[in-house]
Amino acid sequence: MKILELKALPLSGAFLIVFARFHDKRGYFTEVFRQDEFDALAPQLGLKELKVQQTNESRSHKGVVRGLHLQFEPAMGKLVRLLYGRAVDMALDVRKGSKSFGKLILVELRSDFEAESDRWIWLPPGLAHGTFYLEESAIEYHCTAQYNPKGEVGLDLFDPQYDLSLCSEELTDSYLAFIKNNPIISEKDAQALTLAGWQADPRSGAVTL
């Protein structure tokens, strides 16, 4: 694996990790994950180590949104990448004590066969994660903990209290247009907590920066 760039995202502890593809007349080859490379990278991500406990793949139709989901027991960090399609990845800071509490960031993901690189998004524990899909797409994410349904909470995608000041104007407009256009969501996500509801929830005391 050849890591080309580590770029900090606006939420503390979140990063974009750019890695190389190797092209020839047949197409390209890339190592998308190597444990030794991520072991070496871990201190820069604010970690002692990065161990993958579970890997998930999610394929979605255009107009679907998944999230925002927070796994807090056990606390779960995520490495997210797009397999194909076009989507916007979302991360919301719900860590009590964080200066960016309540702020949402948006990262556009596009598949490009000819691109010289690919990328992971690293989201540390304490960030609620979601994705909205602008066309049929699939994402993959490595998780640092095994999923426990009793240790998960959903944050309401439609809550107007989220602070979008860290987002570009283009992505802000895309997000606002998407949520106004009756996106396809699960029944569980339709029952998600508002940010104020999360702040009042006793479980939020376990999620700090």
KEKE-3310 file (N, C-alpha, C; in steps of 0.2 Angstrom, whole numbers, plus 5000, padded with zeros to 4 digits):
npx = (5004:5003:5003:4998:4995:4990:4976:4970:4953:4939:4933:4939:4951:4947:4951:4957:4963:4974:4978:4988:4985:4990:4992:4990:4989:4979:4971:4970:4979:4978:4983:4972:4971:4983:4989:5001:5005:4994:4996:5008:5003:4994:4998:4998:4984:4980:4979:4983:4984:4977:4965:4956:4940:4929:4921:4911:4899:4889:4876:4867:4852:4849:4844:4843:4846:4857:4859:4860:4872:4878:4890:4893:4895:4903:4914:4916:4927:4928:4934:4931:4926:4922:4915:4909:4900:4891:4891:4888:4897:4894:4898:4895:4898:4896:4902:4903:4910:4918:4924:4918:4906:4890:4893:4892:4901:4904:4908:4911:4910:4916:4916:4930:4937:4949:4956:4971:4973:4965:4954:4952:4941:4944:4935:4934:4930:4914:4910:4895:4890:4885:4878:4873:4865:4868:4867:4865:4875:4889:4897:4911:4916:4928:4928:4932:4928:4916:4900:4886:4870:4863:4871:4870:4865:4854:4855:4845:4843:4837:4837:4836:4846:4859:4876:4882:4893:4906:4906:4907:4899:4893:4892:4884:4872:4869:4866:4855:4846:4844:4838:4826:4820:4812:4820:4824:4822:4826:4814:4819:4829:4820:4815:4825:4835:4835:4848:4847:4839:4849:4859:4852:4851:4855:4865:4874:4883:4894:4901:4913:4926)
npy = (4994:5011:5025:5041:5054:5062:5070:5082:5083:5094:5091:5086:5074:5067:5061:5062:5049:5046:5035:5026:5021:5009:5010:5001:4995:4986:4990:4994:4991:4990:4991:4991:4991:4988:4981:4984:4996:5004:5003:5010:5022:5025:5033:5046:5047:5049:5038:5023:5011:5003:4993:4982:4976:4972:4971:4980:4981:4991:4993:5004:5012:5026:5041:5036:5037:5034:5033:5046:5037:5032:5022:5017:5009:4994:5008:5014:5017:5021:5017:5023:5020:5023:5011:5011:5022:5037:5048:5056:5058:5059:5066:5069:5078:5073:5072:5076:5090:5093:5106:5107:5102:5097:5101:5097:5088:5086:5075:5073:5059:5051:5039:5035:5027:5030:5037:5042:5038:5032:5034:5033:5038:5042:5041:5045:5037:5043:5051:5053:5044:5045:5042:5049:5046:5049:5043:5026:5016:5010:5007:5003:4999:4998:4993:4997:4990:4977:4976:4981:4980:4986:4996:5007:5022:5033:5048:5062:5065:5076:5086:5103:5110:5107:5112:5119:5126:5122:5116:5116:5128:5122:5108:5110:5115:5104:5094:5100:5101:5088:5082:5089:5082:5071:5059:5041:5032:5022:5014:5014:5024:5035:5037:5043:5052:5069:5082:5089:5080:5070:5076:5077:5064:5051:5042:5050:5055:5046:5048:5057:5070)
npz = (5000:4996:5003:4999:5004:5019:5025:5036:5041:5045:5057:5073:5074:5063:5046:5029:5019:5007:4994:4983:4966:4954:4937:4921:4904:4906:4916:4933:4948:4966:4983:4995:5009:5022:5036:5042:5037:5042:5055:5057:5053:5063:5075:5070:5067:5080:5088:5097:5091:5076:5074:5064:5067:5061:5045:5033:5020:5010:4999:4989:4983:4972:4980:4992:5010:5023:5040:5052:5061:5077:5085:5101:5112:5110:5108:5092:5078:5061:5045:5029:5012:4995:4984:4971:4961:4966:4980:4995:5010:5027:5043:5060:5074:5090:5102:5119:5126:5115:5104:5092:5093:5087:5074:5057:5044:5027:5014:4997:4987:4973:4960:4950:4937:4930:4939:4948:4961:4976:4991:5008:5021:5037:5052:5069:5085:5092:5082:5073:5059:5042:5025:5010:4994:4978:4966:4961:4972:4981:4997:5007:5023:5036:5053:5070:5080:5085:5080:5091:5093:5104:5108:5100:5093:5084:5075:5070:5053:5048:5057:5060:5068:5066:5063:5049:5045:5042:5030:5012:5001:4990:4994:5005:4999:4991:5001:5008:4998:4995:5007:5007:4997:5000:5004:5004:5018:5032:5044:5056:5056:5054:5067:5074:5086:5089:5090:5102:5109:5110:5118:5130:5133:5144:5140:5132:5140:5140:5129:5124:5120)
capx = (5000:5007:4999:5001:4993:4985:4974:4965:4946:4938:4932:4945:4952:4945:4956:4956:4969:4974:4983:4990:4983:4995:4988:4993:4984:4974:4967:4974:4980:4980:4982:4967:4973:4988:4989:5007:5004:4990:5000:5013:4999:4990:4999:4995:4977:4978:4978:4989:4984:4971:4964:4950:4937:4923:4921:4904:4898:4883:4874:4861:4849:4849:4839:4843:4851:4858:4862:4867:4873:4884:4891:4896:4897:4909:4916:4918:4930:4927:4937:4925:4928:4917:4917:4907:4894:4892:4888:4891:4898:4892:4900:4892:4902:4892:4906:4903:4916:4921:4923:4914:4900:4885:4895:4892:4905:4901:4914:4909:4913:4914:4921:4933:4941:4955:4960:4978:4973:4959:4955:4948:4939:4944:4931:4936:4924:4911:4907:4890:4891:4879:4879:4867:4867:4866:4866:4866:4882:4891:4903:4914:4919:4931:4926:4937:4924:4911:4893:4882:4864:4861:4876:4870:4860:4853:4854:4840:4846:4833:4837:4839:4851:4866:4880:4885:4898:4912:4904:4907:4892:4891:4889:4878:4866:4867:4863:4849:4841:4843:4834:4820:4817:4809:4824:4822:4826:4823:4810:4823:4831:4814:4814:4831:4835:4838:4854:4845:4837:4855:4862:4848:4851:4861:4870:4878:4889:4899:4904:4917:4932)
capy = (5000:5017:5031:5048:5060:5062:5077:5083:5085:5099:5088:5084:5066:5064:5062:5059:5045:5045:5030:5026:5015:5008:5008:4999:4995:4982:4994:4996:4987:4994:4988:4996:4990:4984:4982:4987:5003:5008:5003:5016:5028:5026:5039:5052:5048:5050:5031:5018:5006:5003:4986:4981:4970:4970:4975:4980:4984:4994:4995:5008:5015:5033:5044:5033:5040:5029:5037:5046:5032:5032:5016:5020:5003:4998:5014:5012:5021:5018:5018:5022:5021:5022:5006:5013:5027:5044:5049:5061:5055:5064:5065:5074:5078:5072:5071:5081:5094:5095:5113:5107:5098:5099:5103:5092:5089:5083:5074:5070:5053:5049:5033:5037:5022:5032:5041:5039:5037:5031:5037:5032:5043:5040:5044:5042:5036:5049:5055:5049:5043:5043:5043:5050:5043:5053:5038:5019:5016:5005:5009:4998:5002:4994:4995:4995:4986:4973:4979:4979:4985:4989:5001:5011:5027:5036:5055:5064:5068:5082:5091:5110:5112:5105:5118:5117:5131:5119:5113:5120:5130:5117:5103:5112:5116:5097:5091:5103:5099:5081:5081:5091:5079:5065:5053:5035:5031:5016:5015:5015:5031:5039:5038:5045:5058:5076:5084:5091:5074:5066:5080:5075:5057:5049:5039:5054:5056:5041:5050:5063:5071)
capz = (5000:4995:5006:4996:5008:5025:5026:5042:5040:5050:5064:5077:5073:5056:5041:5022:5018:5000:4993:4976:4961:4949:4931:4915:4899:4908:4921:4939:4954:4972:4990:4999:5016:5024:5043:5044:5035:5046:5062:5056:5053:5069:5080:5067:5068:5087:5090:5099:5086:5072:5073:5061:5070:5057:5038:5031:5013:5009:4992:4990:4977:4971:4984:4999:5015:5029:5045:5055:5066:5081:5089:5107:5116:5111:5104:5085:5073:5054:5038:5024:5005:4990:4979:4965:4961:4968:4986:5000:5016:5032:5050:5065:5080:5095:5108:5124:5127:5109:5102:5086:5095:5083:5068:5052:5038:5021:5009:4991:4985:4966:4957:4944:4935:4928:4944:4950:4968:4980:4997:5014:5026:5044:5057:5075:5089:5094:5076:5070:5052:5037:5018:5005:4988:4972:4961:4964:4974:4986:5001:5012:5029:5041:5059:5075:5085:5083:5081:5096:5092:5110:5109:5094:5093:5078:5075:5065:5047:5046:5062:5058:5073:5065:5061:5043:5044:5040:5024:5006:4999:4985:4997:5009:4995:4989:5007:5010:4993:4996:5013:5005:4992:5002:5003:5006:5024:5036:5049:5062:5055:5055:5074:5077:5091:5088:5093:5109:5112:5112:5124:5136:5134:5149:5136:5129:5145:5139:5122:5125:5117)
cpx = (5004:5002:5002:5000:4988:4983:4969:4958:4944:4936:4938:4946:4950:4950:4954:4963:4969:4979:4983:4986:4989:4992:4993:4988:4978:4969:4971:4974:4981:4979:4978:4968:4978:4989:4995:5008:5000:4993:5005:5009:4996:4992:4997:4988:4975:4977:4984:4990:4977:4970:4957:4946:4931:4923:4914:4904:4891:4881:4868:4858:4850:4843:4839:4848:4851:4862:4857:4867:4879:4884:4895:4898:4897:4910:4919:4921:4929:4932:4932:4928:4922:4919:4915:4901:4896:4888:4891:4891:4897:4895:4898:4896:4897:4896:4906:4909:4920:4919:4919:4908:4894:4886:4895:4897:4902:4907:4911:4913:4911:4919:4923:4938:4948:4959:4966:4978:4966:4959:4950:4946:4940:4940:4932:4929:4921:4908:4901:4891:4885:4882:4873:4869:4864:4865:4867:4874:4883:4897:4905:4917:4922:4930:4931:4934:4919:4904:4889:4876:4862:4866:4876:4864:4860:4852:4850:4843:4843:4833:4840:4844:4858:4869:4883:4890:4904:4911:4905:4900:4889:4888:4884:4872:4864:4863:4856:4843:4839:4838:4827:4816:4814:4814:4821:4826:4822:4818:4814:4826:4826:4813:4820:4831:4838:4844:4852:4843:4844:4858:4858:4848:4856:4866:4876:4884:4895:4903:4907:4923:4938)
cpy = (5006:5023:5038:5054:5058:5069:5077:5085:5090:5097:5085:5076:5063:5066:5059:5056:5044:5040:5029:5020:5015:5005:5005:4998:4990:4985:4996:4991:4992:4990:4993:4996:4986:4986:4986:4994:5007:5008:5009:5022:5030:5032:5046:5053:5048:5043:5027:5013:5006:4996:4985:4975:4968:4974:4974:4983:4985:4996:4999:5011:5023:5036:5041:5037:5035:5033:5043:5041:5032:5025:5018:5014:4997:5004:5012:5017:5017:5021:5017:5024:5020:5016:5008:5018:5034:5045:5054:5058:5061:5062:5071:5073:5078:5071:5077:5084:5095:5102:5113:5102:5101:5101:5096:5093:5084:5082:5070:5064:5051:5043:5036:5031:5024:5036:5038:5037:5035:5034:5033:5038:5040:5044:5041:5041:5043:5054:5050:5050:5042:5044:5044:5049:5047:5049:5031:5018:5011:5008:5003:5002:4997:4997:4993:4992:4982:4976:4976:4983:4988:4995:5006:5016:5031:5044:5057:5068:5075:5087:5098:5113:5111:5111:5116:5122:5128:5116:5118:5122:5125:5111:5104:5112:5109:5094:5094:5101:5092:5079:5084:5087:5072:5059:5047:5033:5025:5018:5017:5022:5036:5041:5040:5051:5064:5077:5086:5085:5070:5070:5078:5068:5055:5046:5043:5056:5051:5043:5057:5064:5070)
cpz = (5000:4997:5003:5000:5014:5026:5031:5039:5046:5057:5067:5076:5067:5051:5034:5021:5011:4998:4985:4972:4956:4942:4926:4910:4901:4913:4927:4944:4960:4978:4993:5006:5018:5032:5045:5043:5040:5053:5062:5056:5059:5073:5077:5067:5075:5090:5092:5094:5082:5071:5070:5064:5065:5050:5035:5024:5013:5002:4993:4983:4977:4976:4991:5003:5020:5034:5048:5061:5070:5085:5095:5112:5113:5106:5097:5081:5066:5049:5033:5017:5001:4985:4972:4966:4963:4974:4990:5007:5022:5039:5054:5071:5086:5102:5113:5125:5121:5107:5096:5087:5091:5076:5063:5047:5033:5016:5003:4989:4978:4964:4951:4942:4933:4933:4947:4958:4970:4987:5002:5018:5033:5049:5064:5079:5091:5088:5074:5062:5048:5030:5015:4998:4982:4966:4965:4966:4979:4990:5005:5018:5034:5048:5065:5081:5082:5085:5086:5095:5098:5112:5104:5095:5086:5079:5069:5059:5046:5052:5060:5062:5071:5062:5055:5041:5041:5033:5018:5005:4994:4989:5002:5005:4993:4995:5008:5004:4993:5002:5012:5000:4993:5001:5006:5012:5028:5041:5055:5062:5056:5062:5078:5082:5087:5092:5101:5112:5114:5118:5130:5138:5139:5145:5133:5134:5144:5132:5123:5121:5121)
residu = (MET:LYS:ILE:LEU:GLU:LEU:LYS:ALA:LEU:PRO:LEU:SER:GLY:ALA:PHE:LEU:ILE:VAL:PHE:ALA:ARG:PHE:HIS:ASP:LYS:ARG:GLY:TYR:PHE:THR:GLU:VAL:PHE:ARG:GLN:ASP:GLU:PHE:ASP:ALA:LEU:ALA:PRO:GLN:LEU:GLY:LEU:LYS:GLU:LEU:LYS:VAL:GLN:GLN:THR:ASN:GLU:SER:ARG:SER:HIS:LYS:GLY:VAL:VAL:ARG:GLY:LEU:HIS:LEU:GLN:PHE:GLU:PRO:ALA:MET:GLY:LYS:LEU:VAL:ARG:LEU:LEU:TYR:GLY:ARG:ALA:VAL:ASP:MET:ALA:LEU:ASP:VAL:ARG:LYS:GLY:SER:LYS:SER:PHE:GLY:LYS:LEU:ILE:LEU:VAL:GLU:LEU:ARG:SER:ASP:PHE:GLU:ALA:GLU:SER:ASP:ARG:TRP:ILE:TRP:LEU:PRO:PRO:GLY:LEU:ALA:HIS:GLY:THR:PHE:TYR:LEU:GLU:GLU:SER:ALA:ILE:GLU:TYR:HIS:CYS:THR:ALA:GLN:TYR:ASN:PRO:LYS:GLY:GLU:VAL:GLY:LEU:ASP:LEU:PHE:ASP:PRO:GLN:TYR:ASP:LEU:SER:LEU:CYS:SER:GLU:GLU:LEU:THR:ASP:SER:TYR:LEU:ALA:PHE:ILE:LYS:ASN:ASN:PRO:ILE:ILE:SER:GLU:LYS:ASP:ALA:GLN:ALA:LEU:THR:LEU:ALA:GLY:TRP:GLN:ALA:ASP:PRO:ARG:SER:GLY:ALA:VAL:THR:LEU)
# end
